[in-house]
Amino acid sequence: MTLQETILLDQMYHMNTFGSRTPVQFTHGKGSVLYDSEGRTYIDFLAGIAVNSLGYGHPKLTAAIKSQAERLLHCSNLFYIEAQAKLAKLLSQANKGGKVFFCNSGAEANEAAIKLARKYFYDRGAHKGEILTALNSFHGRTLAALAATGQEKYQKPFSPMPGGFKYLTYNDLNAAKESISDETAAIMIEVIQGEGGVIQGTEEYIRGLEALCREKGLLLIVDEVQTGMGRTGKLFAYEHYGIEPDIVTLAKGLGGGIPIGAVIARGAAADTFEPGSHGSTFGGNPLSCSAALAVTETITENGFLDKAAEKGRLLKDGLNKLKEEFAFVKEVRGCGLMLGMELDQGIQGKKVVGMALEKGFLINCAGQNTLRFVPPLIITEMEIQQLLSALQQIFQQISLS
Ligand SMILES: Cc1ncc(COP(=O)(O)O)c(C=O)c1O
């Protein structure tokens, strides 16, 4: 179908949850390059919003999906599933311990984490249900994940929100201290806020939250849906801070494009769920676990993450050079291949995204006018240089206009 035919069908039959989308229809990809139905090519610095961690047509991932699809796509969790057990072991080892529950998305992983934290205290006779989360956070679109999301604009039309959430000013440790009450069960945090505009938690803040949780007997939940699976140059972004969360949530990059989410809980929290507590028809099925196994094995191979981190440094250095050259670039943030470039309010980030698209580069805009760069982890140095020189030309054009 042509792009125009698809747009027409979409307008007639698909709910308009995504507004007027970018008028591009991708047909296939190779490495970090995407091809569209009109014969154009794009270098991808968006990766399906931090999902396609191994890019397109990765031989190991494709082979794993193909081989599993030929044998068994799905079977119920009433039975044992080899790929699920293997993936759980790998994730647990990478997390230095814990047990895993599988679901299908980031929102679902966070829902499960919230349920787990509440049941943990219920089992101990303490009726604590309150979860502290951060303002400007993003935890997903299901009702509890939305209630955890500290952004009123997403919640407003859907009130009443499920109760039991309190919002903290991000990077303000005193606010966290003052908000803890007898009802508090857990603190749920992104160590780098992704949708919020690639805002990094300071070391003092993130470590301070862990210390507070230990002091007060609370559970620390780290939402690694966007930051996890190598995105920041380490398998889990919490590793940059030297902390040990009780619960970690994953999705996005875990399946490299096949939907899968996961919750890893360690210590006493690992045995909180029992038969009947939680479940999912599709969660952890053979296809998604085989894909995630191939992704996890690949990114934990010797040297893979070091290379991704190195490429992240190259991109960040280049973005910082642009900041020196153009006064309307306010700040460059993030680490690994999760980077943000905040622009002055006078320059429309969305316009820059459109100009980059015209030049054959995919990026997007998050939070307060922040360009976001989350390419496949296999992006090459040459592709990074190409993006940087395109951005230089775009910024030059904007300065002259
Ligand atoms: C940190 C974080 N948590 C949760 C989610 C929700 O994930 P999903 O869209 O897979 O439900 C997102 C999505 O952007 C996210 O960035």
Ligand as a Chemical Component Dictionary entry (heavy atoms), coordinates in Angstrom:
data_LIG
# 
_chem_comp.id                   LIG 
_chem_comp.type                 NON-POLYMER 
_chem_comp.pdbx_formal_charge   0 
_chem_comp.three_letter_code    LIG 
# 
loop_
_chem_comp_atom.comp_id 
_chem_comp_atom.atom_id 
_chem_comp_atom.alt_atom_id 
_chem_comp_atom.type_symbol 
_chem_comp_atom.charge 
_chem_comp_atom.model_Cartn_x 
_chem_comp_atom.model_Cartn_y 
_chem_comp_atom.model_Cartn_z 
_chem_comp_atom.pdbx_ordinal 
LIG C1 C1 C 0 10.437 4.830  32.213 1  
LIG C2 C2 C 0 9.235  4.264  31.526 2  
LIG N1 N1 N 0 8.408  3.460  32.215 3  
LIG C3 C3 C 0 7.326  2.909  31.655 4  
LIG C4 C4 C 0 6.995  3.171  30.344 5  
LIG C5 C5 C 0 5.775  2.548  29.735 6  
LIG O1 O1 O 0 6.171  1.517  28.883 7  
LIG P1 P1 P 0 5.116  0.894  27.839 8  
LIG O2 O2 O 0 4.829  1.935  26.823 9  
LIG O3 O3 O 0 5.840  -0.297 27.284 10 
LIG O4 O4 O 0 3.910  0.510  28.626 11 
LIG C6 C6 C 0 7.821  4.006  29.588 12 
LIG C7 C7 C 0 7.477  4.324  28.192 13 
LIG O5 O5 O 0 7.946  5.258  27.606 14 
LIG C8 C8 C 0 8.970  4.565  30.191 15 
LIG O6 O6 O 0 9.792  5.380  29.513 16 
# 
loop_
_chem_comp_bond.comp_id 
_chem_comp_bond.atom_id_1 
_chem_comp_bond.atom_id_2 
_chem_comp_bond.value_order 
_chem_comp_bond.pdbx_ordinal 
LIG C1 C2 SING 1  
LIG C2 N1 SING 2  
LIG C2 C8 DOUB 3  
LIG N1 C3 DOUB 4  
LIG C3 C4 SING 5  
LIG C4 C5 SING 6  
LIG C4 C6 DOUB 7  
LIG C5 O1 SING 8  
LIG O1 P1 SING 9  
LIG P1 O2 DOUB 10 
LIG P1 O3 SING 11 
LIG P1 O4 SING 12 
LIG C6 C7 SING 13 
LIG C6 C8 SING 14 
LIG C7 O5 DOUB 15 
LIG C8 O6 SING 16 
# 
